[in-house]
Amino acid sequence: MNAPVRSFTGVERAAVLMMLVGEEEAAQILQKLEPEEVRQLGKAMFAVADVSEDDMAMVLDDFVDRARQRSAVTFDPRPKVEAVMNRALGPAKADSVLQRITPPEAACELEMLSWMDASEIAAMLEKEHPQIAAVMIANLDPAVAGQVLEQLPPEAQPDILHRVAKLGPITPEAVETLKAVLANRAGGGARQAGVTLGGTREAAKILSGARKATEQRVMPKLFKLDRDTAKQIEEAMFVFENLLEMDDKNLGTLIRNVDGDILVKALKGLDETARGRILGCMSARAADGIRDEMEARGPTKLAEVMEAQKAMIAIARNLAKDGTIQMGAGGDDDYV
């Protein structure tokens, strides 16, 4: 009697197929995957090492069926577009058009970083100049960057985050210096052009990816270092839509602390769903009053709406700081 056929996940199915192809073909496939995909696939290849013939047949049949259903073919359109443009417009005009329409490529992607754990990157950057650390961190996924930041020395974290917020054009020479640092630690890479990195939004994403304790420790020091930049990072970390993530109790407390004029203007910039979320935390009589006031006022300038929403965010921050409300749904990763 044959053993029952196993149930495989998508990654395990891919792992079975990888075990069946030759080493060269498997290597070519792995080269096209992202680092995390390679890790998952490699782990799954160990897990399916004892796969039976029936299991292999099932996986292969499923692969063939899926292959037959695929009709789309993807390819790099760049050579085709360039050839057509050159033939139609001539080299000079084609080059001018292509410069405006060609999608930008990642000019400063330090690829080796994608293959390293946060702890490895932090250990590598611990003794480097803060500017080098800032540029490398800005190249990471924000969630990973947050983990790296919180593992660096606490006294260095505000300076590094400040440098991330202030990053701008990075010259090709600077990029080569960074790659030399990586080459000494983990490997090299090909020459690439300069690029603009960082900014307050990037710094905000990085800090949001770190634990709340890191944020609470870094932000006060960053305000002392550069108040304007710290304020911009703080504003980028929290937008008006985040208020809607609060539970009814906290949102209701916030609304009771907001002047009616500010509330009316702030709600003008929301769609009906978001508006209903806020009005739903009020009494029916109060909500009807706000709706009537909004209708009576007619069109409101966008600038006034934005100022009112900023005012509500500021009120929410103050209430959160004194413990009156909690912003977010709770847990270590929420912004408070």
Phi and psi in degrees as a GROMACS rama.xvg file:
@    title "Ramachandran Plot"
@    xaxis  label "Phi"
@    yaxis  label "Psi"
@TYPE xy
-72.0772  145.328  ASN-2
-69.1813  148.964  ALA-3
-63.349  144.614  PRO-4
-71.2374  134.064  VAL-5
-71.8226  157.333  ARG-6
-100.68  120.033  SER-7
-106.551  146.893  PHE-8
-77.4639  169.929  THR-9
-59.7952  -40.9832  GLY-10
-66.1752  -39.2335  VAL-11
-67.013  -36.837  GLU-12
-61.2803  -44.4924  ARG-13
-62.6078  -37.805  ALA-14
-64.0954  -40.8031  ALA-15
-60.7896  -44.7925  VAL-16
-63.0176  -38.9042  LEU-17
-63.7445  -34.386  MET-18
-71.5327  -20.8622  MET-19
-90.2712  -25.6497  LEU-20
-84.522  167.874  VAL-21
-70.5404  164.814  GLY-22
-61.6908  -41.4197  GLU-23
-64.2103  -45.2607  GLU-24
-63.8239  -41.2649  GLU-25
-62.6368  -40.4991  ALA-26
-63.8163  -40.2109  ALA-27
-64.3789  -36.8209  GLN-28
-66.5588  -45.5033  ILE-29
-61.1802  -33.2333  LEU-30
-64.7169  -20.8577  GLN-31
-93.6468  -0.615205  LYS-32
-98.9635  158.079  LEU-33
-76.7833  158.4  GLU-34
-53.164  -45.8586  PRO-35
-66.1785  -34.4924  GLU-36
-65.8865  -38.1019  GLU-37
-63.888  -42.5185  VAL-38
-61.2483  -46.699  ARG-39
-64.1278  -42.1101  GLN-40
-68.1201  -41.9095  LEU-41
-61.5026  -41.8847  GLY-42
-63.4167  -40.9737  LYS-43
-67.5985  -31.0708  ALA-44
-64.4108  -34.9376  MET-45
-68.4933  -37.3563  PHE-46
-68.754  -26.6404  ALA-47
-104.508  20.0313  VAL-48
-62.6058  -26.3467  ALA-49
-101.856  27.0567  ASP-50
-62.9906  140.547  VAL-51
-87.0219  170.109  SER-52
-64.0394  -39.3753  GLU-53
-62.8432  -40.2656  ASP-54
-62.9185  -44.5653  ASP-55
-61.4734  -41.771  MET-56
-63.1037  -41.0131  ALA-57
-63.1991  -44.4528  MET-58
-63.8845  -42.7092  VAL-59
-65.1102  -43.3522  LEU-60
-59.8678  -42.9137  ASP-61
-63.7092  -39.7889  ASP-62
-63.4154  -44.3825  PHE-63
-62.3806  -43.7243  VAL-64
-60.9396  -43.8819  ASP-65
-66.7518  -37.5739  ARG-66
-63.8199  -37.7649  ALA-67
-67.218  -29.5636  ARG-68
-79.1631  -17.0022  GLN-69
-79.6549  130.58  ARG-70
-120.021  -20.4252  SER-71
-79.4908  141.524  ALA-72
-123.583  124.8  VAL-73
-100.745  147.886  THR-74
-157.577  166.163  PHE-75
-82.176  114.131  ASP-76
-79.7075  -9.4595  PRO-77
-56.8417  -52.1619  ARG-78
-59.2866  -40.9967  PRO-79
-64.6444  -46.4012  LYS-80
-63.4427  -43.6381  VAL-81
-61.7621  -42.2263  GLU-82
-64.0988  -43.8944  ALA-83
-64.6797  -44.675  VAL-84
-62.4201  -43.3422  MET-85
-63.873  -39.6561  ASN-86
-69.5592  -38.7771  ARG-87
-79.1666  -37.8964  ALA-88
-112.681  -14.7841  LEU-89
89.5424  156.536  GLY-90
-56.4819  -45.0099  PRO-91
-65.582  -51.7231  ALA-92
-67.5536  -38.6988  LYS-93
-61.5673  -41.2834  ALA-94
-63.4743  -39.6155  ASP-95
-63.6942  -43.3802  SER-96
-67.8445  -43.5506  VAL-97
-63.9607  -33.7527  LEU-98
-62.6986  -29.8342  GLN-99
-87.6372  -27.5336  ARG-100
-107.09  -16.6858  ILE-101
-71.6224  126.421  THR-102
-58.8597  139.825  PRO-103
-67.342  146.334  PRO-104
-101.74  156.62  GLU-105
-67.7776  107.459  ALA-106
-86.5217  -19.597  ALA-107
-134.298  43.9375  CYS-108
-84.2419  105.38  GLU-109
-78.9008  86.2975  LEU-110
-58.1587  -34.6579  GLU-111
-59.4322  -29.9792  MET-112
-61.4447  -31.2453  LEU-113
-66.3332  -19.7209  SER-114
-98.6388  5.82756  TRP-115
-112.458  147.379  MET-116
-74.7991  160.005  ASP-117
-58.3068  -39.7444  ALA-118
-66.0685  -36.2028  SER-119
-66.7156  -42.5556  GLU-120
-65.5668  -43.4261  ILE-121
-61.7031  -42.537  ALA-122
-63.1308  -36.8147  ALA-123
-68.6226  -37.4201  MET-124
-87.3478  -13.0152  LEU-125
-56.2514  -36.6898  GLU-126
-103.579  6.67533  LYS-127
-86.5144  163.33  GLU-128
-62.7547  142.464  HIS-129
-54.0623  -31.1845  PRO-130
-67.7941  -39.6373  GLN-131
-64.4469  -44.2686  ILE-132
-60.0414  -41.3437  ALA-133
-63.164  -45.281  ALA-134
-65.784  -42.814  VAL-135
-66.631  -40.6981  MET-136
-64.241  -36.9759  ILE-137
-65.7667  -19.0812  ALA-138
-82.4263  -10.6722  ASN-139
-90.019  160.592  LEU-140
-58.7973  136.685  ASP-141
-51.9205  -38.1945  PRO-142
-65.7057  -42.5668  ALA-143
-69.0735  -40.0871  VAL-144
-59.8013  -39.1683  ALA-145
-62.9552  -39.6985  GLY-146
-66.0063  -39.6934  GLN-147
-65.3595  -45.22  VAL-148
-57.9419  -45.2548  LEU-149
-72.5781  -14.0332  GLU-150
-93.8835  -5.90388  GLN-151
-81.9137  162.041  LEU-152
-53.4175  131.398  PRO-153
-52.8083  -36.8543  PRO-154
-69.3156  -19.8765  GLU-155
-92.2991  -17.7289  ALA-156
-60.9003  -47.6784  GLN-157
-60.6588  -42.0599  PRO-158
-62.7429  -43.6936  ASP-159
-65.0848  -44.7687  ILE-160
-63.8548  -37.9426  LEU-161
-61.9722  -41.7043  HIS-162
-67.1883  -35.7981  ARG-163
-59.7489  -44.4396  VAL-164
-65.1144  -27.3158  ALA-165
-99.1031  1.49189  LYS-166
-62.0839  147.553  LEU-167
-140.762  -137.767  GLY-168
-61.9555  133.004  PRO-169
-110.805  120.218  ILE-170
-70.8553  157.211  THR-171
-57.3374  -35.7687  PRO-172
-63.9787  -40.4359  GLU-173
-65.949  -39.0967  ALA-174
-61.0102  -41.6477  VAL-175
-64.3477  -35.3409  GLU-176
-63.3254  -43.6517  THR-177
-62.6834  -40.9829  LEU-178
-67.9477  -30.7259  LYS-179
-65.9576  -37.5248  ALA-180
-61.2847  -45.8824  VAL-181
-64.4061  -37.9891  LEU-182
-63.2179  -37.7028  ALA-183
-69.372  -25.0726  ASN-184
-101.481  -43.3667  ARG-185
-142.243  -5.79909  ALA-186
139.282  169.956  GLY-187
-107.768  -159.305  GLY-188
-173.294  171.421  GLY-189
-83.0133  158.209  ALA-190
-70.3346  138.15  ARG-191
-138.148  166.858  GLN-192
-79.898  170.062  ALA-193
-71.6627  166.524  GLY-194
-158.914  158.717  VAL-195
-93.1427  128.638  THR-196
-125.584  166.741  LEU-197
74.9475  -154.552  GLY-198
115.797  165.068  GLY-199
-64.9398  -35.0535  THR-200
-65.7615  -40.3603  ARG-201
-65.4782  -41.7586  GLU-202
-62.3914  -39.581  ALA-203
-64.3691  -41.0885  ALA-204
-63.1689  -40.7471  LYS-205
-64.086  -46.3807  ILE-206
-66.8961  -33.4448  LEU-207
-66.7563  -26.8049  SER-208
-79.164  -12.0042  GLY-209
-88.582  170.015  ALA-210
-71.0242  157.355  ARG-211
-57.5035  -37.5363  LYS-212
-62.3352  -36.1512  ALA-213
-65.4699  -44.6002  THR-214
-60.1434  -45.2567  GLU-215
-66.5892  -26.9965  GLN-216
-83.2788  -38.1418  ARG-217
-77.9066  -43.7708  VAL-218
-59.3006  -46.1122  MET-219
-58.9861  -38.4394  PRO-220
-69.9845  -35.5323  LYS-221
-67.8347  -35.5957  LEU-222
-62.6825  -36.9911  PHE-223
-70.0187  -34.3615  LYS-224
-73.5054  -45.4841  LEU-225
-158.482  95.0594  ASP-226
-61.9146  -42.5198  ARG-227
-62.9629  -46.0147  ASP-228
-65.3761  -41.4038  THR-229
-61.0577  -40.1039  ALA-230
-65.6884  -39.9411  LYS-231
-65.2497  -40.0231  GLN-232
-64.6007  -44.447  ILE-233
-60.0471  -43.2376  GLU-234
-66.2055  -36.3605  GLU-235
-72.4776  -22.6953  ALA-236
-75.5184  -20.9196  MET-237
-141.48  122.504  PHE-238
-113.965  169.319  VAL-239
-57.8199  -36.8032  PHE-240
-61.2402  -24.9272  GLU-241
-66.0532  -23.0441  ASN-242
-61.7878  -31.0455  LEU-243
-70.4035  -13.2718  LEU-244
-81.3042  -11.4525  GLU-245
-70.6888  154.763  MET-246
-74.5411  169.638  ASP-247
-59.0796  -38.2982  ASP-248
-64.0193  -49.0198  LYS-249
-68.6234  -39.3373  ASN-250
-65.9525  -38.922  LEU-251
-63.8191  -40.7967  GLY-252
-62.166  -42.421  THR-253
-60.0179  -47.7238  LEU-254
-59.1397  -38.5001  ILE-255
-67.5372  -17.4273  ARG-256
-99.4672  3.94067  ASN-257
-105.195  132.253  VAL-258
-60.7734  142.059  ASP-259
-57.3371  -38.4088  GLY-260
-63.4232  -42.3122  ASP-261
-65.5352  -42.4524  ILE-262
-62.9064  -43.5363  LEU-263
-60.4288  -47.1403  VAL-264
-65.9801  -41.0768  LYS-265
-63.7104  -39.9804  ALA-266
-70.4558  -20.063  LEU-267
-61.0975  -28.5532  LYS-268
-90.6402  7.72788  GLY-269
-107.669  155.009  LEU-270
-76.8958  173.429  ASP-271
-64.9724  -33.7998  GLU-272
-65.3013  -48.9452  THR-273
-66.2721  -38.5396  ALA-274
-63.5222  -41.5506  ARG-275
-65.6257  -31.8893  GLY-276
-60.7593  -41.5863  ARG-277
-75.9597  -45.5365  ILE-278
-65.3321  -26.4547  LEU-279
-67.6974  -15.3598  GLY-280
-92.9601  7.59446  CYS-281
-112.957  166.444  MET-282
-67.5242  155.659  SER-283
-58.6818  -39.1654  ALA-284
-66.1743  -44.6874  ARG-285
-66.0661  -39.9399  ALA-286
-64.3188  -41.2732  ALA-287
-62.7567  -37.5259  ASP-288
-63.8074  -41.0232  GLY-289
-66.4428  -42.0206  ILE-290
-62.1905  -43.3045  ARG-291
-62.0346  -41.3259  ASP-292
-66.0526  -39.9379  GLU-293
-62.8171  -41.7747  MET-294
-68.726  -37.8298  GLU-295
-68.3498  -31.4004  ALA-296
-75.7659  -25.3113  ARG-297
72.6289  -158.188  GLY-298
-59.1255  142.082  PRO-299
-124.142  139.522  THR-300
-60.8022  140.445  LYS-301
-59.4291  -37.8921  LEU-302
-60.5242  -39.1906  ALA-303
-67.6025  -38.2741  GLU-304
-62.3278  -46.7181  VAL-305
-63.0763  -40.9797  MET-306
-64.088  -39.5976  GLU-307
-65.9839  -40.5087  ALA-308
-66.6499  -38.6983  GLN-309
-62.9755  -38.4605  LYS-310
-63.4515  -40.5205  ALA-311
-64.9921  -39.2658  MET-312
-63.1302  -42.595  ILE-313
-62.3176  -41.7412  ALA-314
-63.1658  -42.6877  ILE-315
-62.0155  -41.8392  ALA-316
-60.2483  -46.159  ARG-317
-63.4392  -40.5802  ASN-318
-66.3533  -35.4641  LEU-319
-69.6424  -38.2397  ALA-320
-65.4569  -35.8866  LYS-321
-91.3125  6.08918  ASP-322
84.1356  8.40899  GLY-323
-70.5469  -38.2765  THR-324
-132.13  165.248  ILE-325
-120.462  124.403  GLN-326
-90.1036  131.246  MET-327
101.777  -179.955  GLY-328
-96.8549  7.00185  ALA-329
97.4203  164.176  GLY-330
102.774  167.8  GLY-331
-71.9073  -22.7075  ASP-332
-92.8434  -2.84252  ASP-333
-80.6369  156.909  ASP-334
-88.8763  128.524  TYR-335
